[in-house]
Amino acid sequence: TLLVGSLALQMGPFVWLSNVSVDDPLTRHVISRFYPQIYLCAYPLAAASVRRLLTLLRPARVCGGGWAAAAAGGLLCACLAVRLPGQDQSSNYIVRGYAESVLKGMPEGAVLVTQGDTPMYASRYLSAVEGLRGDVRMVEVDMLGGGWYWRHTLRA
């Protein structure tokens, strides 16, 4: 029942708030990529684990309930101190370099056909914001299924 409840609590509001038609191929593509299905299993299991842990620790209250919160906060800070430096990507320019190389290698007035967020958004950013190769037109393959994208592309 915990899994079914989490499914209803997650999926219902997601579909209702997204306010999109699932008949559109682009919408189905986006939902399949970004709908966090793994959380449907992970969150109930995590909740059950925390509940079990609290049940086991309940008889061991010696100094009130504050020690558990302090221990959890200390554990969180320790995890952040250990893991955060390895996650810092502020000096990683691989995607930028890739997009620059692709755009600089294109002939004048070319059409760049891309698939996926990384090449598309990096190339669009460099072109629109930094003015690199404004003559290159960009087409996203995943968006070709929508009629609005064809109208927008033909107008541009």
N, C-alpha and C positions, 0 to 999 in steps of 0.2 A: 504493500500500500504506500510505502514511503516513496518508491520509485514512480508509481503512477501519479501520486500527488505532486511530486517535483516536476514531472512531465507536464501536468495540467497547469501548474503555476508558471512554468517557463514558456511553454509553447503558446498557450492562449494569449497572454498579453503581447508576446512577440509578434504574432500574426496580426492581432488586432491593432496594435500601435504602428506597425509598419505600413498599414493602409495601402497595400499594393496587391495587384492581381497576380496570382500565381500562374495565369495562362501565358504570360509573357516569358519567352525563353531567357531574356537577360535577367529578369527577376529570379527565376529558378536558379540560374547560375550564381547570382550573388548570394541568395539564401543558402545554397548548398556550400558555399565557401565560408560564410561568416556565421552561420547558425551554430552555436557552441554545443553540439550534441554531446561531447565528452563530459560536459558539466552535469548532464542529466544523471550520470552514474557517479561522478566524483563528489558532488555536493551532498547527496543523501548519505554516502558512505562516510564522508568527513563528519557530517552531523551526528551520525550514529557513533562514530569513534569518539568524538568529543563528549557526547552524552555518557558513553560507557566509562570514559576516563574520569569524568566528574562523579559518576556513581562510585567508582573505586576510591576516589580521593575524599569523598564526603566524610567517612568515619575518621580520617586522619587530621581533621581540623584541630590544630593545636593553638595557633595564634590568631584565630579569626579567619576571614576569607581574603584578607589583603595579600597574604603571602603568595597565593596562587596567581593573582594578577601581576604582582611584582616579578614573579618568576617567568610568567609568559612574556611580559614586557622586556625583561632582560634577555630572554631567549631570542625574541624578535630582533633586538638591537645587535646581538652577537651574530645572528644570521646575516643581517644587513652589512655589518662590518666586514664579514668574511667574503660575501658574494658580490657586493656592489662594485668593487674595483674591477672585477673581471667582466662585468656587464656594461661598463662604460664604453660607448661607441662614438664618442664625440670627435675622435680623430680618425674615424673610418670613412674614407672617401672612395671606396670601391664602386659603389653605384653611380656616384657623380662622374668618376673617371670613365666608366663604361658608357654612360649617356653622352658625355662629351666626345668620346671616340666615335660613337655611332653617328652623331650629328655632324661632326667635322668631316667624316668620310663620305657623306652624302653629296651627290652632284647638285648643282643649282636647280631649285624648283622641284626637288624630288618629293615623292610621297613615301613616308615611313609607315609601314604596316607593322603594328605591334600586337602582342597578346600578353596580358598580365599587367599587374599594377606597377611593378618595379621599372620596367623599361618605359612604360607609357608615362607615368607621372614624373619620373626623373627627366625625361626628354621634354615634356611639356613645361616643366618648371624652368629648365635652362632656356628654352625658347621664349616663353612668355615673360618671365621675370627678369632674367639676366640678358635677354636679347641675343642669345646665341642661335644663329641660323633661323631667323624668322621666316625665311623663304620656304622652309621645309614644312609640308603639310603632314599631319599625323592622323592615322586611322587606327582605331582599336577594334580588333577582330571580334571580341566578345560583345561589343555594342552594335554590331552590324545587324543583329536580329530585330532591333527596334526601329520602327518607322520614323520616329522623331530624330534618330541619329542620322539617317539618310538625308532627311530634309536639312538638318543642321550642317552636314558635311557639304552638301551641294550648294548651300547658301554661302558658305565660307570661301 
